[in-house]
């Protein structure tokens, strides 16, 4: 192996002395012998002169030109210094003088004083692209060859993976992980919040049902949906509405009830056969009372029979009902029968109202359906249709008091003095709100064939819905006495009525009992009415033993059951 490196044609020589910390070979210049050199003569002559024209048998040695050197490990430059030869000086500085001392070549471009730096003995130099020793390990050679300095090759690409890019990537990865963790935390928070909300809703719903008395097993017959509030103590607003059929005649009556304690509304339909007592004590029916006594007389009679406190009367003629339905924008009703067109000129024409679920009715159709009564039908069937139309109208009416009042004023009705348009609009707006929320119902007041109320009616409708009860009579007011005939003789009811009216009592028709009783009873429920009950027994000629505490009809102060021991006066 040749450990020497020849820099040029007859230039300085270097020998390998070792390797630096980067694995690069380190060379040391071999001292040169100062001996005359043979020069090349183009004409075959030898000498120490230069050029073919040299004299004296000597020729000057021609200048030595090596390859160019870029400073990056390439061959030596023809314009740079070469080996131990002097450099070419175009300004005649004497660098090419053969007698001048040859300046060493510094691969790092450093010069000594005076432009040249003498080479010290033992100086080492680094020669690019010089192979390492043969005994060098493959791993070290591979690592050394792969470690190229920027001063060696200009075409070596810069290494990828800028530290700033790596930092940015680490930050991005960290931020993404944090975002995922934050998303998980938010998801857990939402789940917890949802569970809490559902729990609160469940507790609130159960609490409301308990307060409203709608939980199974927590309601009693003495209480309604008002929870622990007795039915008689609940606050109700009640008005009576009379529908007058101006085309065919006849009326239909209903009570609109707003229970402000239980927040529930109800339409109570009153059959025309309901027995009422006139001011003179005579018995009449609801239909006759509406026709003969007018609004105020009928309202007072209903209060006496039902034990209610009706606040006003709304007379609703069929043309106004038609306008009302048109104003609210038609109504949706589940109709139970086909209704023919009352204005149809030909028989067999199609019905005006079709039977079916969710039928949309205009004003004219609503009036035809509310007043329709098929041949052979009971009056209750027509009443139920009227109730459907009223509830459908309330669902479409504005829940805003001002809006409902405007609708009432647009009808241009002449209302009863007991009810102004503002009062009616505010009342209907409350019912409309209940109807839209599903807290509204319709009930028919059941009456017996003679028009009187049964005991079952008193509990289910009068007491629970209307809150009717035996009211304490005002100062000077007559005591209300309900009489039920259990003697088996029909005329005894009329005879008892005459006797009680003459005694200053208010007579209430109690109908006839289903079975005959042998003894009579005079009942009172409030201890304060015991004295009144005793006075009633004396008036009817019954013994004092007939007076006892018991169940009294809700619309009466004292109830009388006439038995076979009753002996009417002649």
FIZA-871949 format. One record per residue (C-alpha): residue number from 1; x, y, z. Coordinates in steps of 0.1 Angstrom, whole numbers, plus 2048, in hexadecimal, padded with zeros to 3 digits. Example, Ala and Ser with C-alpha at 12.3 -4.5 7.8 and 13.67 -1.06 7.14 Angstrom:
REM FIZA-871949
[1; [87B; 7D3; 84E]]
[2; [889; 7F5; 847]]
//
This chain:
REM FIZA-871949
[1; [800; 800; 800]]
[2; [80C; 822; 7F7]]
[3; [808; 83A; 814]]
[4; [815; 857; 800]]
[5; [801; 870; 7EC]]
[6; [80F; 882; 7CE]]
[7; [7FE; 8A3; 7C9]]
[8; [809; 8A9; 7A6]]
[9; [823; 8A4; 78C]]
[10; [843; 8A4; 7A0]]
[11; [832; 8B8; 7BC]]
[12; [834; 8B4; 7E2]]
[13; [82C; 891; 7F0]]
[14; [819; 889; 810]]
[15; [818; 86B; 826]]
[16; [7FC; 85E; 83C]]
[17; [802; 864; 861]]
[18; [7DF; 85C; 870]]
[19; [7BB; 866; 872]]
[20; [7A9; 882; 883]]
[21; [78B; 880; 89B]]
[22; [773; 880; 87C]]
[23; [784; 861; 86C]]
[24; [796; 876; 851]]
[25; [7BA; 86E; 847]]
[26; [7D5; 885; 852]]
[27; [7F4; 888; 83C]]
[28; [817; 897; 842]]
[29; [82C; 8A6; 827]]
[30; [84B; 893; 81E]]
[31; [86A; 8AA; 81E]]
[32; [877; 8B0; 7FB]]
[33; [89B; 8AD; 7EE]]
[34; [8A9; 8CC; 7E0]]
[35; [8B7; 8BC; 7C0]]
[36; [8B9; 8CA; 79D]]
[37; [89C; 8BE; 788]]
[38; [89C; 8B4; 765]]
[39; [888; 8CB; 74F]]
[40; [875; 8C2; 731]]
[41; [882; 8D0; 710]]
[42; [86A; 8CF; 6F3]]
[43; [888; 8CB; 6DC]]
[44; [898; 8AF; 6F0]]
[45; [8B2; 8C4; 701]]
[46; [8B9; 8C2; 726]]
[47; [8C2; 8DE; 73C]]
[48; [8B6; 8F4; 757]]
[49; [8A9; 911; 742]]
[50; [886; 917; 737]]
[51; [879; 918; 714]]
[52; [888; 90D; 6F4]]
[53; [89A; 92D; 6F0]]
[54; [8AE; 92B; 710]]
[55; [8D4; 931; 70C]]
[56; [8F2; 925; 71D]]
[57; [8E8; 901; 71B]]
[58; [8CF; 905; 737]]
[59; [8AA; 908; 735]]
[60; [893; 916; 74F]]
[61; [87A; 8FD; 75C]]
[62; [858; 903; 74E]]
[63; [83D; 90D; 767]]
[64; [829; 8F1; 775]]
[65; [803; 8F2; 772]]
[66; [7EE; 8DA; 784]]
[67; [7C8; 8D6; 784]]
[68; [7B1; 8F0; 793]]
[69; [7A8; 8EF; 7B8]]
[70; [786; 8FC; 7C4]]
[71; [78E; 8F7; 7E9]]
[72; [774; 8DA; 7EA]]
[73; [78B; 8BD; 7E4]]
[74; [78D; 8C0; 7BE]]
[75; [7AD; 8BE; 7A9]]
[76; [7C6; 8DA; 7AC]]
[77; [7BF; 8FA; 79A]]
[78; [7D5; 904; 77C]]
[79; [7D5; 927; 78A]]
[80; [7DD; 91F; 7AE]]
[81; [7FD; 914; 7BE]]
[82; [808; 8F1; 7B7]]
[83; [81C; 8DB; 7CE]]
[84; [83E; 8EB; 7D5]]
[85; [83F; 900; 7B5]]
[86; [83C; 925; 7B5]]
[87; [81C; 935; 7AA]]
[88; [818; 947; 78B]]
[89; [81A; 96D; 791]]
[90; [80E; 982; 774]]
[91; [81C; 9A1; 784]]
[92; [83F; 995; 786]]
[93; [842; 991; 7AB]]
[94; [85C; 977; 7A6]]
[95; [848; 95A; 7B1]]
[96; [854; 947; 793]]
[97; [878; 94F; 79A]]
[98; [88A; 92E; 79C]]
[99; [8A1; 93C; 7B7]]
[100; [884; 944; 7CE]]
[101; [87A; 92F; 7EB]]
[102; [85C; 919; 7E3]]
[103; [83E; 921; 7F8]]
[104; [82A; 904; 806]]
[105; [806; 8FF; 7FC]]
[106; [7ED; 904; 819]]
[107; [7CC; 8F1; 812]]
[108; [7BA; 909; 829]]
[109; [7C5; 928; 815]]
[110; [7DB; 936; 831]]
[111; [7FB; 948; 828]]
[112; [81A; 951; 83C]]
[113; [82A; 973; 840]]
[114; [830; 985; 820]]
[115; [815; 971; 80E]]
[116; [826; 94F; 813]]
[117; [827; 938; 831]]
[118; [845; 921; 834]]
[119; [83C; 8FD; 83B]]
[120; [848; 8F1; 85D]]
[121; [858; 8D0; 862]]
[122; [840; 8B5; 86A]]
[123; [822; 8C9; 85F]]
[124; [804; 8B3; 856]]
[125; [7E9; 8BA; 83D]]
[126; [7C7; 8AC; 833]]
[127; [7C3; 89E; 810]]
[128; [7A0; 89A; 804]]
[129; [793; 87A; 7F5]]
[130; [7B0; 866; 801]]
[131; [7A8; 843; 80A]]
[132; [7AF; 836; 82D]]
[133; [7C6; 81B; 836]]
[134; [7BF; 7F8; 82C]]
[135; [7BB; 7EC; 84F]]
[136; [79F; 805; 857]]
[137; [77F; 7F4; 862]]
[138; [761; 7F3; 84A]]
[139; [74A; 804; 864]]
[140; [762; 821; 869]]
[141; [768; 825; 844]]
[142; [742; 824; 83D]]
[143; [73C; 83E; 858]]
[144; [759; 853; 84B]]
[145; [74E; 852; 827]]
[146; [72B; 85B; 831]]
[147; [736; 87A; 844]]
[148; [73C; 894; 829]]
[149; [744; 8B7; 833]]
[150; [734; 8D3; 820]]
[151; [757; 8DE; 816]]
[152; [75C; 8BE; 802]]
[153; [73D; 8BC; 7EB]]
[154; [726; 8D8; 7E2]]
[155; [70C; 8C0; 7D5]]
[156; [706; 8AE; 7F6]]
[157; [6E3; 8B4; 800]]
[158; [6DB; 8C4; 821]]
[159; [6CE; 8AB; 83B]]
[160; [6A8; 8A9; 83F]]
[161; [696; 8AC; 860]]
[162; [69A; 8D0; 86B]]
[163; [699; 8D1; 891]]
[164; [67E; 8EB; 88F]]
[165; [668; 8D4; 87A]]
[166; [66D; 8B9; 893]]
[167; [663; 8D0; 8AF]]
[168; [645; 8DB; 89C]]
[169; [63B; 8B7; 896]]
[170; [63F; 8AE; 8BA]]
[171; [62A; 8CC; 8C4]]
[172; [60F; 8C2; 8AB]]
[173; [60F; 89F; 8B8]]
[174; [60D; 8AB; 8DC]]
[175; [5F1; 8C4; 8D3]]
[176; [5DD; 8A9; 8C1]]
[177; [5E0; 892; 8DF]]
[178; [5D5; 8AE; 8F6]]
[179; [5B7; 8B5; 8DF]]
[180; [5AD; 891; 8E0]]
[181; [5AF; 890; 906]]
[182; [59B; 8B1; 907]]
[183; [580; 8A2; 8F0]]
[184; [57E; 884; 907]]
[185; [57A; 89A; 925]]
[186; [55F; 8AE; 914]]
[187; [54D; 88E; 90A]]
[188; [54E; 882; 92E]]
[189; [541; 8A3; 93A]]
[190; [524; 8A2; 921]]
[191; [51B; 87F; 92C]]
[192; [51B; 889; 951]]
[193; [507; 8A9; 949]]
[194; [4ED; 894; 935]]
[195; [4E9; 87B; 951]]
[196; [4E4; 897; 96A]]
[197; [4CA; 8A8; 954]]
[198; [4B8; 887; 94F]]
[199; [4B8; 881; 974]]
[200; [4AA; 8A4; 97B]]
[201; [48F; 8A0; 961]]
[202; [485; 87E; 96F]]
[203; [484; 88C; 993]]
[204; [471; 8AB; 987]]
[205; [458; 895; 974]]
[206; [452; 87E; 991]]
[207; [44F; 89D; 9A8]]
[208; [436; 8AD; 990]]
[209; [421; 88D; 98E]]
[210; [422; 88A; 9B3]]
[211; [417; 8AE; 9B7]]
[212; [3FC; 8AA; 99D]]
[213; [3F0; 88A; 9AE]]
[214; [3F5; 875; 98E]]
[215; [40C; 85B; 99D]]
[216; [3F9; 839; 9A0]]
[217; [3EF; 832; 9C3]]
[218; [3F3; 856; 9D0]]
[219; [3D2; 864; 9C4]]
[220; [3B3; 862; 9DA]]
[221; [38E; 867; 9D3]]
[222; [38E; 886; 9E8]]
[223; [3A9; 896; 9D4]]
[224; [3AE; 89E; 9AF]]
[225; [3CD; 8A4; 99B]]
[226; [3D5; 8C1; 9B1]]
[227; [3EA; 8AA; 9C8]]
[228; [3E2; 8B0; 9ED]]
[229; [3CA; 8CD; 9E5]]
[230; [3A6; 8C1; 9EA]]
[231; [390; 8C5; 9CC]]
[232; [379; 8DE; 9DD]]
[233; [397; 8F4; 9E6]]
[234; [3A5; 8F6; 9C3]]
[235; [3A2; 917; 9B0]]
[236; [38E; 916; 990]]
[237; [383; 930; 977]]
[238; [362; 926; 965]]
[239; [34D; 936; 94A]]
[240; [32F; 927; 938]]
[241; [32C; 928; 912]]
[242; [30B; 924; 900]]
[243; [30C; 91A; 8DB]]
[244; [2ED; 927; 8C9]]
[245; [2E5; 917; 8A8]]
[246; [2D7; 934; 895]]
[247; [2CE; 91F; 876]]
[248; [2BB; 902; 885]]
[249; [2B5; 90D; 8A9]]
[250; [2C0; 8FC; 8C9]]
[251; [2DD; 902; 8E1]]
[252; [2FA; 8F0; 8EF]]
[253; [30A; 8F9; 910]]
[254; [32D; 8F2; 91F]]
[255; [341; 8FE; 93C]]
[256; [365; 909; 935]]
[257; [37A; 901; 955]]
[258; [39D; 90E; 95C]]
[259; [3AA; 8FD; 97B]]
[260; [3C7; 914; 985]]
[261; [3D2; 8FD; 9A1]]
[262; [3D8; 8DE; 98C]]
[263; [3DF; 8F1; 96C]]
[264; [3C5; 8DE; 958]]
[265; [3A8; 8E9; 943]]
[266; [387; 8D7; 93C]]
[267; [369; 8DB; 927]]
[268; [34B; 8CE; 93A]]
[269; [32D; 8C7; 922]]
[270; [30B; 8CC; 932]]
[271; [2EE; 8B8; 923]]
[272; [2CF; 8CD; 91B]]
[273; [2BA; 8B5; 931]]
[274; [2CD; 8C0; 951]]
[275; [2B2; 8C9; 96B]]
[276; [2B4; 8EC; 979]]
[277; [2A0; 8FE; 993]]
[278; [291; 920; 98A]]
[279; [28F; 93E; 9A1]]
[280; [26C; 935; 9AA]]
[281; [276; 912; 9B4]]
[282; [268; 901; 995]]
[283; [27D; 8E7; 983]]
[284; [288; 8ED; 95F]]
[285; [2A2; 8E0; 947]]
[286; [2C2; 8F0; 93B]]
[287; [2B5; 8F5; 918]]
[288; [296; 907; 924]]
[289; [2A9; 91C; 93C]]
[290; [2C1; 928; 921]]
[291; [2A3; 931; 90B]]
[292; [28D; 941; 926]]
[293; [2A3; 94D; 942]]
[294; [2C0; 95B; 92E]]
[295; [2E4; 95B; 937]]
[296; [2E4; 968; 95B]]
[297; [2C6; 952; 966]]
[298; [2D6; 932; 958]]
[299; [2F7; 93A; 967]]
[300; [2E8; 93E; 98A]]
[301; [2D5; 91E; 986]]
[302; [2F4; 90B; 97B]]
[303; [306; 918; 99A]]
[304; [2EA; 90B; 9B0]]
[305; [2EA; 8E8; 9A0]]
[306; [30F; 8E3; 99B]]
[307; [31C; 8F7; 9B9]]
[308; [333; 90B; 9A2]]
[309; [33B; 92F; 99F]]
[310; [338; 938; 97A]]
[311; [349; 95A; 973]]
[312; [338; 962; 952]]
[313; [323; 957; 934]]
[314; [32F; 956; 910]]
[315; [314; 954; 8F6]]
[316; [323; 945; 8D6]]
[317; [30C; 945; 8B8]]
[318; [315; 92E; 89B]]
[319; [320; 94B; 884]]
[320; [339; 957; 89E]]
[321; [346; 933; 8A3]]
[322; [34B; 931; 87D]]
[323; [35E; 952; 87D]]
[324; [372; 947; 89C]]
[325; [37E; 927; 88B]]
[326; [387; 93A; 86B]]
[327; [39B; 954; 880]]
[328; [3B1; 93A; 891]]
[329; [3B8; 92A; 86F]]
[330; [3A2; 90A; 86F]]
[331; [3A3; 8EE; 888]]
[332; [3AD; 8C9; 888]]
[333; [393; 8B1; 897]]
[334; [390; 88B; 898]]
[335; [36D; 889; 88B]]
[336; [356; 86C; 894]]
[337; [33D; 86E; 878]]
[338; [336; 87C; 855]]
[339; [323; 89D; 856]]
[340; [30E; 8A7; 837]]
[341; [30F; 8CA; 829]]
[342; [2F1; 8DD; 837]]
[343; [2F1; 8F3; 819]]
[344; [2F1; 8D7; 800]]
[345; [2D4; 8DA; 7E7]]
[346; [2D6; 8B6; 7DA]]
[347; [2D2; 897; 7EF]]
[348; [2EE; 87E; 7EE]]
[349; [309; 898; 7EA]]
[350; [32A; 892; 7FB]]
[351; [32E; 89A; 820]]
[352; [33B; 8BB; 82B]]
[353; [34F; 8AB; 847]]
[354; [35F; 889; 844]]
[355; [364; 870; 85F]]
[356; [389; 86B; 868]]
[357; [3A7; 874; 87C]]
[358; [3B6; 897; 87B]]
[359; [39B; 8A6; 864]]
[360; [3A1; 8CB; 85D]]
[361; [381; 8DF; 862]]
[362; [37A; 902; 855]]
[363; [362; 918; 867]]
[364; [344; 90C; 854]]
[365; [34E; 8E7; 859]]
[366; [354; 8ED; 87E]]
[367; [331; 8FB; 883]]
[368; [321; 8DF; 86F]]
[369; [334; 8C5; 884]]
[370; [32E; 8D5; 8A6]]
[371; [308; 8D8; 8A0]]
[372; [303; 8B7; 88E]]
[373; [2EC; 89D; 89E]]
[374; [2E4; 87E; 88A]]
[375; [2C0; 871; 88B]]
[376; [2BB; 85C; 8AA]]
[377; [2DB; 868; 8BB]]
[378; [2DB; 873; 8DF]]
[379; [2E2; 897; 8E6]]
[380; [303; 88E; 8F6]]
[381; [311; 883; 8D4]]
[382; [30C; 8A7; 8C7]]
[383; [31A; 8B5; 8E7]]
[384; [33A; 8A0; 8E3]]
[385; [33F; 8AF; 8C0]]
[386; [33A; 8D2; 8CE]]
[387; [355; 8CA; 8E8]]
[388; [36D; 8BE; 8CD]]
[389; [369; 8DE; 8BA]]
[390; [36E; 8F3; 8D9]]
[391; [38E; 8E1; 8E2]]
[392; [39B; 8E3; 8BE]]
[393; [395; 908; 8BD]]
[394; [3A7; 90D; 8DE]]
[395; [3C6; 8FB; 8D1]]
[396; [3C8; 913; 8B4]]
[397; [3C0; 933; 8C8]]
[398; [3DC; 949; 8D3]]
[399; [3EA; 943; 8F5]]
[400; [3F3; 967; 8F9]]
[401; [3D7; 97A; 90B]]
[402; [3DB; 998; 8F5]]
[403; [3D9; 983; 8D5]]
[404; [3BB; 96F; 8E2]]
[405; [3AA; 990; 8EC]]
[406; [3AF; 99E; 8C9]]
[407; [39F; 97F; 8BA]]
[408; [381; 983; 8D1]]
[409; [37E; 9A7; 8C8]]
[410; [380; 99F; 8A3]]
[411; [360; 989; 8A7]]
[412; [34D; 9A9; 8AF]]
[413; [336; 997; 8C7]]
[414; [31F; 9A8; 8DF]]
[415; [329; 996; 8FF]]
[416; [317; 991; 91F]]
[417; [31D; 9AD; 938]]
[418; [32C; 994; 950]]
[419; [349; 98D; 938]]
[420; [35D; 9A8; 925]]
[421; [371; 9A1; 906]]
[422; [392; 9A5; 919]]
[423; [387; 98D; 935]]
[424; [37C; 973; 91B]]
[425; [39C; 976; 906]]
[426; [3B2; 972; 925]]
[427; [39E; 954; 931]]
[428; [39F; 943; 90F]]
[429; [3C4; 949; 90C]]
[430; [3CA; 935; 92C]]
[431; [3B5; 919; 91F]]
[432; [3C7; 91A; 8FE]]
[433; [3E8; 916; 90F]]
[434; [3DC; 8F7; 922]]
[435; [3CC; 8E8; 903]]
[436; [3ED; 8EC; 8EF]]
[437; [400; 8DC; 90C]]
[438; [3E9; 8BD; 90D]]
[439; [3DB; 8C8; 92F]]
[440; [3B7; 8CA; 923]]
[441; [39A; 8B2; 922]]
[442; [375; 8B0; 91B]]
[443; [35A; 89F; 931]]
[444; [335; 89B; 92F]]
[445; [320; 8A1; 94E]]
[446; [30C; 881; 952]]
[447; [2E8; 885; 95C]]
[448; [2CC; 86D; 962]]
[449; [2AE; 869; 94C]]
[450; [29B; 883; 961]]
[451; [2B7; 89C; 95E]]
[452; [2C4; 899; 981]]
[453; [2E7; 891; 98D]]
[454; [2F1; 870; 99B]]
[455; [308; 86A; 9B8]]
[456; [322; 85D; 9A0]]
[457; [31F; 87E; 98C]]
[458; [325; 892; 9AC]]
[459; [346; 880; 9B2]]
[460; [354; 87E; 98F]]
[461; [34B; 89F; 97E]]
[462; [33B; 8B7; 996]]
[463; [353; 8B2; 9B3]]
[464; [374; 8A9; 9A1]]
[465; [372; 8BF; 982]]
[466; [35B; 8DB; 98C]]
[467; [364; 8DB; 9B1]]
[468; [340; 8DE; 9B9]]
[469; [338; 8DD; 9DE]]
[470; [31D; 8E7; 9F6]]
[471; [325; 90B; 9FB]]
[472; [31D; 91D; A1B]]
[473; [2FE; 932; A14]]
[474; [303; 957; A15]]
[475; [2F1; 96C; A2F]]
[476; [2CC; 968; A28]]
[477; [2D1; 94F; A0C]]
[478; [2BA; 931; A0B]]
[479; [2C7; 90F; A14]]
[480; [2CA; 8F8; 9F6]]
[481; [2B8; 8D7; 9FA]]
[482; [2BC; 8BA; 9E2]]
[483; [29F; 8A1; 9E2]]
[484; [2A0; 87E; 9D5]]
[485; [280; 86A; 9D3]]
[486; [282; 846; 9E0]]
[487; [25D; 842; 9E9]]
[488; [253; 832; 9C9]]
[489; [239; 84E; 9C3]]
[490; [244; 867; 9A9]]
[491; [22D; 883; 9B5]]
[492; [23E; 884; 9D7]]
[493; [25B; 898; 9C8]]
[494; [245; 8B4; 9BD]]
[495; [233; 8B5; 9DE]]
[496; [254; 8B7; 9F1]]
[497; [260; 8D3; 9DA]]
[498; [242; 8E8; 9E1]]
[499; [246; 8E3; A07]]
[500; [26A; 8EC; A07]]
[501; [265; 90B; 9F1]]
[502; [24A; 917; A08]]
[503; [262; 911; A25]]
[504; [27C; 929; A16]]
[505; [294; 90E; A09]]
[506; [2A3; 90A; 9E6]]
[507; [297; 8EA; 9D6]]
[508; [2B0; 8D5; 9C2]]
[509; [2A4; 8B7; 9AD]]
[510; [2B5; 897; 9B9]]
[511; [2A2; 880; 9A2]]
[512; [294; 85E; 9AB]]
[513; [2A5; 842; 9BD]]
[514; [2AB; 821; 9AD]]
[515; [29B; 80E; 9CA]]
[516; [27F; 816; 9E3]]
[517; [289; 81F; A07]]
[518; [273; 81A; A25]]
[519; [281; 836; A3A]]
[520; [28B; 85A; A30]]
[521; [2AD; 86A; A37]]
[522; [2B8; 88F; A3B]]
[523; [2DD; 891; A36]]
[524; [2F7; 8AD; A3D]]
[525; [31D; 8AC; A3A]]
[526; [327; 8CC; A4B]]
[527; [31F; 8CE; A70]]
[528; [315; 8F2; A6B]]
[529; [2F8; 8E5; A55]]
[530; [2EA; 8CE; A6F]]
[531; [2D1; 8E8; A7B]]
[532; [2C6; 8EE; A57]]
[533; [2C1; 8C8; A52]]
[534; [2AC; 8C7; A71]]
[535; [296; 8E3; A64]]
[536; [292; 8D2; A43]]
[537; [286; 8B2; A54]]
[538; [26C; 8C6; A67]]
[539; [260; 8D7; A48]]
[540; [25B; 8B6; A36]]
[541; [24B; 8A5; A54]]
[542; [267; 88D; A5A]]
[543; [272; 881; A7D]]
[544; [292; 890; A8C]]
[545; [2A1; 86D; A8C]]
[546; [2A3; 870; A65]]
[547; [2BE; 88C; A69]]
[548; [2E1; 87D; A67]]
[549; [303; 886; A5B]]
[550; [30C; 877; A39]]
[551; [315; 87E; A15]]
[552; [304; 89C; A05]]
[553; [302; 8A4; 9E1]]
[554; [31D; 8BD; 9D7]]
[555; [304; 8D7; 9CC]]
[556; [2EE; 8D6; 9EB]]
[557; [2F1; 8DF; A0F]]
[558; [2D9; 8C4; A1B]]
[559; [2CE; 8A4; A09]]
[560; [2AD; 893; A0E]]
[561; [2A4; 86F; A04]]
[562; [27E; 86B; A07]]
[563; [273; 848; A12]]
[564; [252; 837; A16]]
[565; [24E; 847; A38]]
[566; [24A; 869; A28]]
[567; [226; 876; A2A]]
[568; [221; 895; A14]]
[569; [209; 8AF; A21]]
[570; [1E8; 8B0; A0F]]
//
